[in-house]
Amino acid sequence: MVKIGLKQKEDKKEIIVEALLDSGATGLMMSLEFARKNKFRKKKLGRPIYVRNINSIFNHEELIEYIVDVGLFYKGHKEKTEIDIIRG
């Protein structure tokens, strides 16, 4: 686990979170509960994305329906990115 900073474009507040690096996931994810607790503004996708389990089988109970746009900060590195919101 490493500590990274997240910030939404309009906010001046940056939050520091612990994140997994190289977890095997194909993208960046945060839980719906975390997004709500930290008041991230979600953007609804035009159509949901189905999630695959580690064995490559689609998980029909888990969908990605929202994303958040954030600035990500780590040891002097900064970038803008989208993070998928998962219910789990």
MODELLER restraints for C-alpha pairs under 7 A, 6 or more apart:
rsr = mdl.restraints
at = mdl.atoms
rsr.add(forms.Gaussian(group=physical.xy_distance, feature=features.Distance(at['CA:1:A'], at['CA:18:A']), mean=5.96, stdev=0.5))
rsr.add(forms.Gaussian(group=physical.xy_distance, feature=features.Distance(at['CA:1:A'], at['CA:19:A']), mean=5.36, stdev=0.5))
rsr.add(forms.Gaussian(group=physical.xy_distance, feature=features.Distance(at['CA:1:A'], at['CA:20:A']), mean=4.87, stdev=0.5))
rsr.add(forms.Gaussian(group=physical.xy_distance, feature=features.Distance(at['CA:1:A'], at['CA:21:A']), mean=6.76, stdev=0.5))
rsr.add(forms.Gaussian(group=physical.xy_distance, feature=features.Distance(at['CA:2:A'], at['CA:18:A']), mean=5.42, stdev=0.5))
rsr.add(forms.Gaussian(group=physical.xy_distance, feature=features.Distance(at['CA:2:A'], at['CA:19:A']), mean=5.43, stdev=0.5))
rsr.add(forms.Gaussian(group=physical.xy_distance, feature=features.Distance(at['CA:2:A'], at['CA:20:A']), mean=6.61, stdev=0.5))
rsr.add(forms.Gaussian(group=physical.xy_distance, feature=features.Distance(at['CA:3:A'], at['CA:16:A']), mean=6.34, stdev=0.5))
rsr.add(forms.Gaussian(group=physical.xy_distance, feature=features.Distance(at['CA:3:A'], at['CA:17:A']), mean=5.43, stdev=0.5))
rsr.add(forms.Gaussian(group=physical.xy_distance, feature=features.Distance(at['CA:3:A'], at['CA:18:A']), mean=4.47, stdev=0.5))
rsr.add(forms.Gaussian(group=physical.xy_distance, feature=features.Distance(at['CA:3:A'], at['CA:19:A']), mean=6.18, stdev=0.5))
rsr.add(forms.Gaussian(group=physical.xy_distance, feature=features.Distance(at['CA:4:A'], at['CA:16:A']), mean=5.55, stdev=0.5))
rsr.add(forms.Gaussian(group=physical.xy_distance, feature=features.Distance(at['CA:4:A'], at['CA:17:A']), mean=5.55, stdev=0.5))
rsr.add(forms.Gaussian(group=physical.xy_distance, feature=features.Distance(at['CA:4:A'], at['CA:18:A']), mean=6.37, stdev=0.5))
rsr.add(forms.Gaussian(group=physical.xy_distance, feature=features.Distance(at['CA:4:A'], at['CA:19:A']), mean=6.82, stdev=0.5))
rsr.add(forms.Gaussian(group=physical.xy_distance, feature=features.Distance(at['CA:4:A'], at['CA:73:A']), mean=5.76, stdev=0.5))
rsr.add(forms.Gaussian(group=physical.xy_distance, feature=features.Distance(at['CA:4:A'], at['CA:74:A']), mean=5.16, stdev=0.5))
rsr.add(forms.Gaussian(group=physical.xy_distance, feature=features.Distance(at['CA:5:A'], at['CA:14:A']), mean=6.22, stdev=0.5))
rsr.add(forms.Gaussian(group=physical.xy_distance, feature=features.Distance(at['CA:5:A'], at['CA:15:A']), mean=5.50, stdev=0.5))
rsr.add(forms.Gaussian(group=physical.xy_distance, feature=features.Distance(at['CA:5:A'], at['CA:16:A']), mean=4.44, stdev=0.5))
rsr.add(forms.Gaussian(group=physical.xy_distance, feature=features.Distance(at['CA:5:A'], at['CA:17:A']), mean=6.32, stdev=0.5))
rsr.add(forms.Gaussian(group=physical.xy_distance, feature=features.Distance(at['CA:5:A'], at['CA:72:A']), mean=5.68, stdev=0.5))
rsr.add(forms.Gaussian(group=physical.xy_distance, feature=features.Distance(at['CA:5:A'], at['CA:73:A']), mean=4.77, stdev=0.5))
rsr.add(forms.Gaussian(group=physical.xy_distance, feature=features.Distance(at['CA:5:A'], at['CA:74:A']), mean=6.49, stdev=0.5))
rsr.add(forms.Gaussian(group=physical.xy_distance, feature=features.Distance(at['CA:6:A'], at['CA:14:A']), mean=5.64, stdev=0.5))
rsr.add(forms.Gaussian(group=physical.xy_distance, feature=features.Distance(at['CA:6:A'], at['CA:15:A']), mean=5.40, stdev=0.5))
rsr.add(forms.Gaussian(group=physical.xy_distance, feature=features.Distance(at['CA:6:A'], at['CA:16:A']), mean=6.45, stdev=0.5))
rsr.add(forms.Gaussian(group=physical.xy_distance, feature=features.Distance(at['CA:6:A'], at['CA:70:A']), mean=6.26, stdev=0.5))
rsr.add(forms.Gaussian(group=physical.xy_distance, feature=features.Distance(at['CA:6:A'], at['CA:71:A']), mean=5.64, stdev=0.5))
rsr.add(forms.Gaussian(group=physical.xy_distance, feature=features.Distance(at['CA:6:A'], at['CA:72:A']), mean=4.85, stdev=0.5))
rsr.add(forms.Gaussian(group=physical.xy_distance, feature=features.Distance(at['CA:6:A'], at['CA:73:A']), mean=6.42, stdev=0.5))
rsr.add(forms.Gaussian(group=physical.xy_distance, feature=features.Distance(at['CA:7:A'], at['CA:13:A']), mean=6.54, stdev=0.5))
rsr.add(forms.Gaussian(group=physical.xy_distance, feature=features.Distance(at['CA:7:A'], at['CA:14:A']), mean=4.74, stdev=0.5))
rsr.add(forms.Gaussian(group=physical.xy_distance, feature=features.Distance(at['CA:7:A'], at['CA:15:A']), mean=6.57, stdev=0.5))
rsr.add(forms.Gaussian(group=physical.xy_distance, feature=features.Distance(at['CA:7:A'], at['CA:70:A']), mean=5.45, stdev=0.5))
rsr.add(forms.Gaussian(group=physical.xy_distance, feature=features.Distance(at['CA:7:A'], at['CA:71:A']), mean=5.02, stdev=0.5))
rsr.add(forms.Gaussian(group=physical.xy_distance, feature=features.Distance(at['CA:7:A'], at['CA:72:A']), mean=6.67, stdev=0.5))
rsr.add(forms.Gaussian(group=physical.xy_distance, feature=features.Distance(at['CA:8:A'], at['CA:69:A']), mean=6.68, stdev=0.5))
rsr.add(forms.Gaussian(group=physical.xy_distance, feature=features.Distance(at['CA:8:A'], at['CA:70:A']), mean=4.73, stdev=0.5))
rsr.add(forms.Gaussian(group=physical.xy_distance, feature=features.Distance(at['CA:8:A'], at['CA:71:A']), mean=6.10, stdev=0.5))
rsr.add(forms.Gaussian(group=physical.xy_distance, feature=features.Distance(at['CA:9:A'], at['CA:70:A']), mean=6.60, stdev=0.5))
rsr.add(forms.Gaussian(group=physical.xy_distance, feature=features.Distance(at['CA:9:A'], at['CA:71:A']), mean=6.96, stdev=0.5))
rsr.add(forms.Gaussian(group=physical.xy_distance, feature=features.Distance(at['CA:28:A'], at['CA:83:A']), mean=5.04, stdev=0.5))
rsr.add(forms.Gaussian(group=physical.xy_distance, feature=features.Distance(at['CA:28:A'], at['CA:84:A']), mean=6.08, stdev=0.5))
rsr.add(forms.Gaussian(group=physical.xy_distance, feature=features.Distance(at['CA:29:A'], at['CA:83:A']), mean=5.28, stdev=0.5))
rsr.add(forms.Gaussian(group=physical.xy_distance, feature=features.Distance(at['CA:29:A'], at['CA:84:A']), mean=4.65, stdev=0.5))
rsr.add(forms.Gaussian(group=physical.xy_distance, feature=features.Distance(at['CA:29:A'], at['CA:85:A']), mean=5.79, stdev=0.5))
rsr.add(forms.Gaussian(group=physical.xy_distance, feature=features.Distance(at['CA:29:A'], at['CA:86:A']), mean=6.71, stdev=0.5))
rsr.add(forms.Gaussian(group=physical.xy_distance, feature=features.Distance(at['CA:30:A'], at['CA:83:A']), mean=6.71, stdev=0.5))
rsr.add(forms.Gaussian(group=physical.xy_distance, feature=features.Distance(at['CA:30:A'], at['CA:84:A']), mean=6.32, stdev=0.5))
rsr.add(forms.Gaussian(group=physical.xy_distance, feature=features.Distance(at['CA:30:A'], at['CA:85:A']), mean=5.17, stdev=0.5))
rsr.add(forms.Gaussian(group=physical.xy_distance, feature=features.Distance(at['CA:30:A'], at['CA:86:A']), mean=6.18, stdev=0.5))
rsr.add(forms.Gaussian(group=physical.xy_distance, feature=features.Distance(at['CA:31:A'], at['CA:85:A']), mean=5.54, stdev=0.5))
rsr.add(forms.Gaussian(group=physical.xy_distance, feature=features.Distance(at['CA:31:A'], at['CA:86:A']), mean=4.89, stdev=0.5))
rsr.add(forms.Gaussian(group=physical.xy_distance, feature=features.Distance(at['CA:31:A'], at['CA:87:A']), mean=5.60, stdev=0.5))
rsr.add(forms.Gaussian(group=physical.xy_distance, feature=features.Distance(at['CA:31:A'], at['CA:88:A']), mean=5.81, stdev=0.5))
rsr.add(forms.Gaussian(group=physical.xy_distance, feature=features.Distance(at['CA:32:A'], at['CA:85:A']), mean=5.62, stdev=0.5))
rsr.add(forms.Gaussian(group=physical.xy_distance, feature=features.Distance(at['CA:32:A'], at['CA:86:A']), mean=5.65, stdev=0.5))
rsr.add(forms.Gaussian(group=physical.xy_distance, feature=features.Distance(at['CA:32:A'], at['CA:87:A']), mean=5.08, stdev=0.5))
rsr.add(forms.Gaussian(group=physical.xy_distance, feature=features.Distance(at['CA:40:A'], at['CA:68:A']), mean=6.78, stdev=0.5))
rsr.add(forms.Gaussian(group=physical.xy_distance, feature=features.Distance(at['CA:41:A'], at['CA:68:A']), mean=6.26, stdev=0.5))
rsr.add(forms.Gaussian(group=physical.xy_distance, feature=features.Distance(at['CA:42:A'], at['CA:66:A']), mean=5.87, stdev=0.5))
rsr.add(forms.Gaussian(group=physical.xy_distance, feature=features.Distance(at['CA:42:A'], at['CA:67:A']), mean=5.60, stdev=0.5))
rsr.add(forms.Gaussian(group=physical.xy_distance, feature=features.Distance(at['CA:42:A'], at['CA:68:A']), mean=5.01, stdev=0.5))
rsr.add(forms.Gaussian(group=physical.xy_distance, feature=features.Distance(at['CA:43:A'], at['CA:66:A']), mean=5.33, stdev=0.5))
rsr.add(forms.Gaussian(group=physical.xy_distance, feature=features.Distance(at['CA:43:A'], at['CA:67:A']), mean=5.32, stdev=0.5))
rsr.add(forms.Gaussian(group=physical.xy_distance, feature=features.Distance(at['CA:43:A'], at['CA:68:A']), mean=6.05, stdev=0.5))
rsr.add(forms.Gaussian(group=physical.xy_distance, feature=features.Distance(at['CA:44:A'], at['CA:65:A']), mean=5.91, stdev=0.5))
rsr.add(forms.Gaussian(group=physical.xy_distance, feature=features.Distance(at['CA:44:A'], at['CA:66:A']), mean=4.47, stdev=0.5))
rsr.add(forms.Gaussian(group=physical.xy_distance, feature=features.Distance(at['CA:44:A'], at['CA:67:A']), mean=6.66, stdev=0.5))
rsr.add(forms.Gaussian(group=physical.xy_distance, feature=features.Distance(at['CA:45:A'], at['CA:65:A']), mean=5.53, stdev=0.5))
rsr.add(forms.Gaussian(group=physical.xy_distance, feature=features.Distance(at['CA:45:A'], at['CA:66:A']), mean=5.53, stdev=0.5))
rsr.add(forms.Gaussian(group=physical.xy_distance, feature=features.Distance(at['CA:48:A'], at['CA:63:A']), mean=6.16, stdev=0.5))
rsr.add(forms.Gaussian(group=physical.xy_distance, feature=features.Distance(at['CA:48:A'], at['CA:64:A']), mean=5.47, stdev=0.5))
rsr.add(forms.Gaussian(group=physical.xy_distance, feature=features.Distance(at['CA:48:A'], at['CA:65:A']), mean=4.68, stdev=0.5))
rsr.add(forms.Gaussian(group=physical.xy_distance, feature=features.Distance(at['CA:49:A'], at['CA:63:A']), mean=5.73, stdev=0.5))
rsr.add(forms.Gaussian(group=physical.xy_distance, feature=features.Distance(at['CA:49:A'], at['CA:64:A']), mean=5.01, stdev=0.5))
rsr.add(forms.Gaussian(group=physical.xy_distance, feature=features.Distance(at['CA:49:A'], at['CA:65:A']), mean=6.67, stdev=0.5))
rsr.add(forms.Gaussian(group=physical.xy_distance, feature=features.Distance(at['CA:50:A'], at['CA:58:A']), mean=6.59, stdev=0.5))
rsr.add(forms.Gaussian(group=physical.xy_distance, feature=features.Distance(at['CA:50:A'], at['CA:59:A']), mean=6.83, stdev=0.5))
rsr.add(forms.Gaussian(group=physical.xy_distance, feature=features.Distance(at['CA:50:A'], at['CA:60:A']), mean=6.82, stdev=0.5))
rsr.add(forms.Gaussian(group=physical.xy_distance, feature=features.Distance(at['CA:50:A'], at['CA:62:A']), mean=6.79, stdev=0.5))
rsr.add(forms.Gaussian(group=physical.xy_distance, feature=features.Distance(at['CA:50:A'], at['CA:63:A']), mean=4.94, stdev=0.5))
rsr.add(forms.Gaussian(group=physical.xy_distance, feature=features.Distance(at['CA:50:A'], at['CA:64:A']), mean=6.44, stdev=0.5))
rsr.add(forms.Gaussian(group=physical.xy_distance, feature=features.Distance(at['CA:51:A'], at['CA:58:A']), mean=5.82, stdev=0.5))
rsr.add(forms.Gaussian(group=physical.xy_distance, feature=features.Distance(at['CA:51:A'], at['CA:59:A']), mean=5.52, stdev=0.5))
rsr.add(forms.Gaussian(group=physical.xy_distance, feature=features.Distance(at['CA:51:A'], at['CA:62:A']), mean=6.12, stdev=0.5))
rsr.add(forms.Gaussian(group=physical.xy_distance, feature=features.Distance(at['CA:51:A'], at['CA:63:A']), mean=5.94, stdev=0.5))
rsr.add(forms.Gaussian(group=physical.xy_distance, feature=features.Distance(at['CA:52:A'], at['CA:58:A']), mean=4.25, stdev=0.5))
rsr.add(forms.Gaussian(group=physical.xy_distance, feature=features.Distance(at['CA:52:A'], at['CA:59:A']), mean=5.43, stdev=0.5))
rsr.add(forms.Gaussian(group=physical.xy_distance, feature=features.Distance(at['CA:53:A'], at['CA:59:A']), mean=5.99, stdev=0.5))
rsr.add(forms.Gaussian(group=physical.xy_distance, feature=features.Distance(at['CA:63:A'], at['CA:86:A']), mean=6.88, stdev=0.5))
rsr.add(forms.Gaussian(group=physical.xy_distance, feature=features.Distance(at['CA:64:A'], at['CA:84:A']), mean=6.43, stdev=0.5))
rsr.add(forms.Gaussian(group=physical.xy_distance, feature=features.Distance(at['CA:64:A'], at['CA:85:A']), mean=5.99, stdev=0.5))
rsr.add(forms.Gaussian(group=physical.xy_distance, feature=features.Distance(at['CA:64:A'], at['CA:86:A']), mean=5.67, stdev=0.5))
rsr.add(forms.Gaussian(group=physical.xy_distance, feature=features.Distance(at['CA:66:A'], at['CA:84:A']), mean=6.32, stdev=0.5))
rsr.add(forms.Gaussian(group=physical.xy_distance, feature=features.Distance(at['CA:66:A'], at['CA:85:A']), mean=5.41, stdev=0.5))
rsr.add(forms.Gaussian(group=physical.xy_distance, feature=features.Distance(at['CA:67:A'], at['CA:82:A']), mean=6.27, stdev=0.5))
rsr.add(forms.Gaussian(group=physical.xy_distance, feature=features.Distance(at['CA:67:A'], at['CA:83:A']), mean=5.43, stdev=0.5))
rsr.add(forms.Gaussian(group=physical.xy_distance, feature=features.Distance(at['CA:67:A'], at['CA:84:A']), mean=4.51, stdev=0.5))
rsr.add(forms.Gaussian(group=physical.xy_distance, feature=features.Distance(at['CA:67:A'], at['CA:85:A']), mean=5.39, stdev=0.5))
rsr.add(forms.Gaussian(group=physical.xy_distance, feature=features.Distance(at['CA:68:A'], at['CA:82:A']), mean=5.53, stdev=0.5))
rsr.add(forms.Gaussian(group=physical.xy_distance, feature=features.Distance(at['CA:68:A'], at['CA:83:A']), mean=5.33, stdev=0.5))
rsr.add(forms.Gaussian(group=physical.xy_distance, feature=features.Distance(at['CA:68:A'], at['CA:84:A']), mean=6.72, stdev=0.5))
rsr.add(forms.Gaussian(group=physical.xy_distance, feature=features.Distance(at['CA:69:A'], at['CA:81:A']), mean=5.88, stdev=0.5))
rsr.add(forms.Gaussian(group=physical.xy_distance, feature=features.Distance(at['CA:69:A'], at['CA:82:A']), mean=4.58, stdev=0.5))
rsr.add(forms.Gaussian(group=physical.xy_distance, feature=features.Distance(at['CA:69:A'], at['CA:83:A']), mean=6.56, stdev=0.5))
rsr.add(forms.Gaussian(group=physical.xy_distance, feature=features.Distance(at['CA:70:A'], at['CA:80:A']), mean=5.76, stdev=0.5))
rsr.add(forms.Gaussian(group=physical.xy_distance, feature=features.Distance(at['CA:70:A'], at['CA:81:A']), mean=5.64, stdev=0.5))
rsr.add(forms.Gaussian(group=physical.xy_distance, feature=features.Distance(at['CA:70:A'], at['CA:82:A']), mean=6.25, stdev=0.5))
rsr.add(forms.Gaussian(group=physical.xy_distance, feature=features.Distance(at['CA:71:A'], at['CA:78:A']), mean=6.91, stdev=0.5))
rsr.add(forms.Gaussian(group=physical.xy_distance, feature=features.Distance(at['CA:71:A'], at['CA:79:A']), mean=5.66, stdev=0.5))
rsr.add(forms.Gaussian(group=physical.xy_distance, feature=features.Distance(at['CA:71:A'], at['CA:80:A']), mean=4.41, stdev=0.5))
rsr.add(forms.Gaussian(group=physical.xy_distance, feature=features.Distance(at['CA:71:A'], at['CA:81:A']), mean=6.32, stdev=0.5))
rsr.add(forms.Gaussian(group=physical.xy_distance, feature=features.Distance(at['CA:72:A'], at['CA:78:A']), mean=5.67, stdev=0.5))
rsr.add(forms.Gaussian(group=physical.xy_distance, feature=features.Distance(at['CA:72:A'], at['CA:79:A']), mean=5.40, stdev=0.5))
rsr.add(forms.Gaussian(group=physical.xy_distance, feature=features.Distance(at['CA:72:A'], at['CA:80:A']), mean=6.12, stdev=0.5))
rsr.add(forms.Gaussian(group=physical.xy_distance, feature=features.Distance(at['CA:73:A'], at['CA:79:A']), mean=6.81, stdev=0.5))
